[in-house]
Amino acid sequence: MNKRNLAFFAQSFLALCLAIQVWVWLIYIGVFWSSDSLVSLGDLVHSVGPLKAAWKAFLAMLVPTLLISFFVRQRLSAGLRTLLYAALGCLCGALWLLYLAGQSVGFFLQQARLYLAAGALAGLVYGLIMGMSLKVSADQAGQSVRRRNLLGSLGLFAGGAGLLGSLFGPWDLWKNRNSYLDVDLSGLQEGQRMTVELARKPVWIIRRSAQTIRLLEEENPRLADPLSASSQQPEQARNALRSVRPEYFIVYGICTHLACIPDYRPDNSGTPEPFARPGPQFFCPCHGGVFDLAGRVYANMPPPTNLVVPEYEFISDQVVRLHFPSLAQEWRL
């Protein structure tokens, strides 16, 4: 492989990395905007969510992108290549949305415009970066090269900002890897919820009633993962109630779909269909995810797994110690 091809593949690698960062952040901003939860973006920056999403997309797209870019670089003009990349980005956005939506047709239709537009813009950024050239002539054609370089530079800046933002979360987790938070539960009454912040994420502590506990212990065929086999919780909380003590449920208040904040519904008797479920529940307003009061998601919902239970221990009858998550726990290695 000659130096020219090596430089081309290096440029493709960089352009894909930055285009995916643009795509990921456009998706998150669009989701939070549509659910009136833009304030949650600050907490998202300090999580590993954007980096995880970008890494999965990068691995899926690397080989196809390099092959397509290599094939069309001498066959199409710079403008046509950019339009092609935008169209392919649109297609990739649709395929990713199909993967997330599963059997939820309503979610696919609701989010189609956002994912297609984000994919098209990411493809446009990729095409502009790939169209950048170090050789700028003074003739009329050179003006077009200058414009592409300017737009490509804006794409580099946007993608670079997204990449730097994605690194804040791992740094925060490493810095606080041995930290913990002690919480006094003496004032928490039955049915009440307490919210504390751990690693810049909301942790809910709910005191469940005896009736709720009995309901959760019953077999429920509508749950996607009733035994929490594919969900994240401490080993001592791997049970139907997903807790160390039956009456206290401790969970991150973040939906496992796209990190929205679900609503806590302690009295669900008057909720209309199609979201009516017996007993208290969590309901995610972003895309309609429903969880029971053990954080277990119902089947055929957008969230892929149950809500995440943090590492914790009771150091006395009324005091619980919440441990900050490690990077490995956040990444689910």
C-alpha positions as CSV (number, residue, x, y, z in Angstrom):
1,M,0.0,0.0,0.0
2,N,1.5,3.4,-1.1
3,K,1.6,6.5,1.0
4,R,-1.4,8.0,-0.9
5,N,-3.6,5.1,0.1
6,L,-2.4,5.2,3.6
7,A,-3.2,8.9,3.9
8,F,-6.7,8.2,2.4
9,F,-7.5,5.5,4.9
10,A,-6.3,7.7,7.8
11,Q,-8.5,10.5,6.6
12,S,-11.4,8.1,6.3
13,F,-10.8,6.8,9.8
14,L,-10.8,10.3,11.2
15,A,-13.8,11.5,9.2
16,L,-15.8,8.5,10.3
17,C,-14.9,8.9,14.0
18,L,-16.0,12.6,14.0
19,A,-19.1,12.0,11.8
20,I,-20.3,9.4,14.3
21,Q,-19.8,11.8,17.2
22,V,-21.9,14.4,15.3
23,W,-24.6,11.7,14.7
24,V,-24.7,10.5,18.4
25,W,-25.0,14.0,19.9
26,L,-27.6,15.1,17.3
27,I,-29.7,12.0,18.4
28,Y,-29.3,12.8,22.1
29,I,-30.1,16.5,21.7
30,G,-33.1,15.7,19.5
31,V,-34.5,13.1,22.0
32,F,-34.1,15.4,25.0
33,W,-35.5,18.4,23.0
34,S,-38.6,16.4,22.1
35,S,-39.1,15.2,25.7
36,D,-38.4,18.7,27.3
37,S,-35.5,17.2,29.1
38,L,-32.6,19.2,27.7
39,V,-31.4,19.9,31.3
40,S,-30.4,16.2,31.4
41,L,-27.7,16.8,28.7
42,G,-25.4,18.1,31.4
43,D,-25.6,14.8,33.2
44,L,-25.2,12.9,30.0
45,V,-21.9,14.5,29.3
46,H,-20.6,13.0,32.6
47,S,-21.7,9.5,31.6
48,V,-20.3,6.9,29.3
49,G,-23.5,6.7,27.2
50,P,-22.4,8.8,24.2
51,L,-19.0,7.1,24.1
52,K,-20.6,3.6,24.2
53,A,-23.1,4.5,21.5
54,A,-20.4,6.0,19.3
55,W,-18.1,2.9,19.8
56,K,-20.9,0.5,18.7
57,A,-21.7,2.6,15.6
58,F,-18.0,3.0,14.7
59,L,-17.4,-0.8,14.8
60,A,-20.5,-1.5,12.7
61,M,-19.6,1.2,10.1
62,L,-15.8,1.0,9.8
63,V,-15.3,-1.6,7.2
64,P,-18.3,-0.8,4.9
65,T,-17.4,2.9,5.0
66,L,-13.7,2.4,4.1
67,L,-14.7,0.1,1.2
68,I,-17.3,2.4,-0.2
69,S,-15.1,5.5,0.2
70,F,-12.2,3.7,-1.6
71,F,-14.4,2.5,-4.4
72,V,-16.0,5.9,-5.2
73,R,-13.1,8.3,-4.6
74,Q,-12.0,8.2,-8.3
75,R,-15.4,7.5,-9.9
76,L,-17.5,10.4,-8.6
77,S,-16.9,14.1,-8.2
78,A,-16.5,15.6,-4.7
79,G,-20.1,17.0,-4.7
80,L,-21.6,13.6,-5.7
81,R,-19.6,11.8,-3.1
82,T,-20.8,14.1,-0.4
83,L,-24.5,13.6,-1.5
84,L,-23.8,9.8,-1.6
85,Y,-22.4,9.8,1.9
86,A,-25.4,11.9,3.2
87,A,-27.8,9.3,1.6
88,L,-25.9,6.4,3.1
89,G,-25.9,8.2,6.5
90,C,-29.7,8.5,6.2
91,L,-29.9,4.8,5.5
92,C,-27.7,3.9,8.4
93,G,-29.9,6.1,10.7
94,A,-33.0,4.2,9.5
95,L,-31.3,0.8,10.1
96,W,-30.2,1.8,13.6
97,L,-33.7,3.0,14.4
98,L,-35.1,-0.3,13.2
99,Y,-32.7,-2.1,15.6
100,L,-33.7,0.2,18.5
101,A,-37.5,0.0,17.8
102,G,-37.7,-3.7,17.7
103,Q,-41.5,-4.5,17.4
104,S,-42.6,-1.0,18.4
105,V,-43.9,0.5,15.1
106,G,-45.1,3.6,16.9
107,F,-41.6,4.4,18.2
108,F,-40.2,4.0,14.7
109,L,-42.6,6.4,13.1
110,Q,-42.3,8.9,15.9
111,Q,-38.5,9.0,15.7
112,A,-38.0,8.5,12.0
113,R,-37.4,12.1,11.1
114,L,-34.9,12.6,13.9
115,Y,-32.8,9.6,13.0
116,L,-32.9,10.1,9.2
117,A,-31.9,13.8,9.6
118,A,-29.1,13.0,12.0
119,G,-27.8,10.3,9.7
120,A,-27.9,12.6,6.7
121,L,-26.0,15.4,8.6
122,A,-23.4,12.9,9.8
123,G,-22.9,11.7,6.3
124,L,-22.6,15.2,5.1
125,V,-19.9,15.9,7.7
126,Y,-18.1,12.8,6.6
127,G,-18.2,13.8,2.9
128,L,-17.0,17.4,3.7
129,I,-14.1,16.1,5.7
130,M,-13.2,13.6,2.9
131,G,-13.4,16.5,0.4
132,M,-10.8,18.6,2.2
133,S,-7.6,19.1,0.3
134,L,-4.3,20.7,1.2
135,K,-3.8,21.9,-2.3
136,V,-5.6,25.2,-2.9
137,S,-5.2,26.9,-6.3
138,A,-6.0,30.5,-7.2
139,D,-8.3,29.7,-10.1
140,Q,-12.1,29.4,-10.0
141,A,-11.9,25.7,-9.2
142,G,-9.8,26.6,-6.2
143,Q,-12.7,28.6,-4.8
144,S,-14.7,25.5,-4.6
145,V,-11.9,23.7,-2.8
146,R,-11.7,26.5,-0.3
147,R,-15.4,26.3,0.4
148,R,-15.2,22.5,0.9
149,N,-12.2,23.1,3.3
150,L,-14.2,25.6,5.3
151,L,-17.2,23.4,5.6
152,G,-15.0,20.4,6.4
153,S,-13.2,22.4,9.1
154,L,-16.6,23.1,10.7
155,G,-17.3,19.3,10.6
156,L,-14.0,18.7,12.2
157,F,-14.7,21.2,14.9
158,A,-18.2,19.7,15.6
159,G,-17.0,16.2,15.7
160,G,-14.0,17.1,17.8
161,A,-16.2,18.8,20.4
162,G,-18.4,15.8,20.5
163,L,-15.4,13.5,21.0
164,L,-14.0,15.6,23.9
165,G,-17.5,15.7,25.5
166,S,-17.7,11.9,25.4
167,L,-14.4,11.6,27.3
168,F,-15.7,13.6,30.4
169,G,-17.7,10.6,31.6
170,P,-14.9,8.1,31.8
171,W,-12.7,10.7,33.5
172,D,-15.3,11.4,36.1
173,L,-15.8,7.7,36.8
174,W,-12.0,7.1,37.2
175,K,-11.6,10.1,39.5
176,N,-14.4,8.9,41.8
177,R,-13.8,5.2,41.5
178,N,-13.5,4.6,45.3
179,S,-16.1,7.1,46.5
180,Y,-19.5,6.4,48.2
181,L,-22.5,8.2,49.5
182,D,-24.3,7.5,52.8
183,V,-28.0,8.1,52.8
184,D,-30.3,8.3,55.9
185,L,-33.6,6.5,55.2
186,S,-35.3,7.2,58.6
187,G,-37.7,9.8,57.2
188,L,-38.8,7.8,54.1
189,Q,-42.4,6.8,54.4
190,E,-44.2,4.0,52.7
191,G,-44.9,4.8,49.0
192,Q,-42.5,7.8,49.0
193,R,-39.5,8.3,46.8
194,M,-36.2,9.9,47.7
195,T,-33.9,11.2,45.0
196,V,-30.1,11.6,45.5
197,E,-27.3,12.2,43.1
198,L,-24.6,9.6,42.5
199,A,-21.9,10.1,39.8
200,R,-24.1,13.0,38.4
201,K,-27.0,10.6,37.9
202,P,-30.3,10.4,39.8
203,V,-30.7,7.5,42.2
204,W,-34.2,6.8,43.4
205,I,-34.9,5.2,46.8
206,I,-38.5,4.0,47.1
207,R,-40.1,2.4,50.1
208,R,-42.6,-0.1,48.8
209,S,-45.7,-1.2,50.6
210,A,-46.5,-4.9,51.5
211,Q,-49.1,-4.9,48.8
212,T,-46.7,-3.8,46.1
213,I,-44.2,-6.4,47.3
214,R,-46.8,-9.2,47.0
215,L,-47.7,-8.0,43.5
216,L,-44.0,-7.9,42.4
217,E,-43.5,-11.5,43.7
218,E,-46.3,-12.8,41.5
219,E,-45.4,-14.3,38.1
220,N,-45.9,-11.8,35.3
221,P,-45.6,-13.2,31.7
222,R,-45.7,-9.6,30.3
223,L,-42.2,-8.8,31.6
224,A,-39.3,-9.0,29.1
225,D,-36.7,-10.1,31.7
226,P,-38.5,-11.1,34.9
227,L,-35.5,-12.8,36.5
228,S,-33.1,-9.9,35.4
229,A,-30.8,-12.4,33.6
230,S,-29.6,-9.8,31.1
231,S,-29.9,-6.7,33.4
232,Q,-27.4,-5.0,35.7
233,Q,-27.7,-5.2,39.4
234,P,-25.6,-6.3,42.4
235,E,-25.6,-10.1,42.9
236,Q,-27.4,-9.8,46.2
237,A,-30.2,-8.0,44.4
238,R,-30.7,-10.5,41.7
239,N,-34.2,-11.6,42.7
240,A,-37.8,-10.8,41.8
241,L,-37.7,-7.6,43.9
242,R,-34.3,-6.6,42.7
243,S,-33.3,-5.4,46.2
244,V,-31.4,-6.3,49.3
245,R,-34.3,-5.5,51.5
246,P,-37.8,-6.1,50.1
247,E,-39.3,-2.7,51.2
248,Y,-36.5,-0.5,49.8
249,F,-36.0,-0.3,46.1
250,I,-32.8,1.5,45.0
251,V,-32.3,2.2,41.3
252,Y,-30.8,4.7,38.8
253,G,-33.7,6.9,37.6
254,I,-32.5,6.7,34.0
255,C,-34.3,4.8,31.2
256,T,-32.1,2.1,29.6
257,H,-33.2,3.1,26.1
258,L,-31.9,6.6,25.5
259,A,-31.2,7.9,29.0
260,C,-34.4,9.8,29.5
261,I,-35.8,10.3,33.0
262,P,-39.0,8.1,33.6
263,D,-42.0,9.3,35.7
264,Y,-42.7,7.6,39.0
265,R,-46.4,6.6,39.2
266,P,-47.2,5.4,42.7
267,D,-51.0,5.2,41.9
268,N,-51.6,3.9,38.4
269,S,-55.2,2.9,38.7
270,G,-56.5,5.7,36.5
271,T,-53.9,5.4,33.7
272,P,-55.6,5.0,30.2
273,E,-54.6,2.3,27.8
274,P,-52.3,1.3,26.1
275,F,-50.0,2.0,29.1
276,A,-52.3,0.7,31.9
277,R,-50.5,-1.8,34.1
278,P,-51.6,-3.1,37.6
279,G,-49.9,-1.4,40.5
280,P,-47.3,1.3,40.7
281,Q,-44.9,1.7,37.8
282,F,-42.3,3.9,36.1
283,F,-43.2,5.3,32.7
284,C,-40.7,6.9,30.3
285,P,-42.5,9.7,28.4
286,C,-39.8,9.9,25.7
287,H,-40.8,6.6,23.9
288,G,-43.3,4.9,26.0
289,G,-41.2,2.5,28.0
290,V,-43.0,1.0,31.1
291,F,-41.3,-0.6,34.1
292,D,-42.8,-2.2,37.2
293,L,-41.7,-1.1,40.7
294,A,-38.8,-3.5,40.6
295,G,-37.5,-1.7,37.5
296,R,-38.3,-4.6,35.2
297,V,-39.3,-3.5,31.7
298,Y,-42.5,-4.9,30.0
299,A,-42.1,-6.8,26.8
300,N,-42.3,-5.2,23.3
301,M,-41.1,-1.8,24.7
302,P,-38.2,0.3,23.4
303,P,-36.0,-0.1,26.5
304,P,-33.8,-3.2,25.9
305,T,-33.1,-4.0,29.6
306,N,-34.4,-3.4,33.1
307,L,-33.4,-0.3,35.0
308,V,-29.9,-0.4,36.5
309,V,-29.5,-1.0,40.2
310,P,-26.3,0.5,41.7
311,E,-23.9,-1.2,44.1
312,Y,-25.0,-0.5,47.7
313,E,-25.0,-1.9,51.2
314,F,-26.8,-1.2,54.4
315,I,-24.4,-0.1,57.1
316,S,-27.2,0.2,59.7
317,D,-30.9,-0.3,59.9
318,Q,-31.6,3.2,58.5
319,V,-28.5,4.1,56.6
320,V,-27.6,2.8,53.1
321,R,-24.2,3.3,51.5
322,L,-24.2,3.9,47.7
323,H,-21.0,3.0,45.9
324,F,-19.9,5.1,42.9
325,P,-19.8,2.9,39.7
326,S,-16.6,1.9,38.2
327,L,-15.8,2.4,34.5
328,A,-16.1,-1.3,33.9
329,Q,-19.6,-1.4,35.6
330,E,-20.8,1.5,33.5
331,W,-19.5,-0.1,30.3
332,R,-21.0,-3.4,31.4
333,L,-17.8,-5.4,30.8
